[in-house]
Amino acid sequence: MNRVTIRVPATTANLGPGFDAFGCALSLYTDVTFEETESGLEITGCDEEFTGPDNLAYTSYCAVLNTMSEEVQGVKIHIDAHIPICRGLGSSAALLVAGAMGANILRGSKLSTQGLLNITNAMEGHPDNLAPAFYGGLTASMVDNGLPVSVSFPLHPDWEFLALVPDFNLATSLARSVLPEQINRADAIYNIAHGALVLKALELGDEKLLRSAMQDKLHQNYRKRLIPDYEKIEALVRTTGAAFCLSGAGPTLLCITQDEKLEQKLAKKLDSITEKHWQLLPLHVDFHGAHVLAAE
Ligand code: HSE
């Protein structure tokens, strides 16, 4: 085999209080094709600025080959990205996962998914997007002795996710730079308790419990000032009964609901409270995670 296409789902990290720990895979995908050649690097399907050797799909591809002590030869990479870039939906994690899986599969699948998660986590710094991108579904992760440990949690089948994706982006580095280095004990306790109850509410399908548990003191309050109209939109969503959080580092905002009419309800009112354009993207949970779409 010298050509493989990997499909990776979008992911929403944090889910409110689960900062750097919780993540869920969603039904929006980036497909990346890797074709080994005799020499050189060619990257197509993305903006010119992402076609160099620092492309994340290529850097993780190389990291996996290095770990396997395999020679990096030439490679053509084609990116067909449907996950919006720098919007808090795991576009970077998707490229890292695709590169890692692509390299592993082209060279005989010597590494396990845990091995690929270890390598990509060392590159990304936190496993909350990577774990659901690899495994699908809802995951919680910790890093123990430098290595990620991720487990899957059950999700009630009736949840629908509605992503509100704005027409501006927000670099994760900026969204992390506004967070305090130290937190107080009350905020830590708040997040531990709320995080545990978010997982139970998602399992039970309990919208009322999710609405109150999906609140946070570690990151959202600091980040919301980077996102125009965050508070107005949050107030609007809360009138509908849906649970609300920032998706990853933002700027996408996320509603979780069982109300099939939520999109209609928000679409009617959103334009009147914000001058930015927010695309409403109804999504389901992706339970499969990253996988091979085609191989020859
Ligand atoms: N947990 C990360 C954050 C997700 O909130 O900064 C973005 O990579």
Boltz pocket constraint, residues with backbone or C-beta under 6 A from the ligand:
constraints:
  - pocket:
      binder: B
      contacts: [[A, 13], [A, 14], [A, 19], [A, 20], [A, 21], [A, 126], [A, 128], [A, 129], [A, 172], [A, 175], [A, 176], [A, 219], [A, 248], [A, 249]]
      max_distance: 6.0
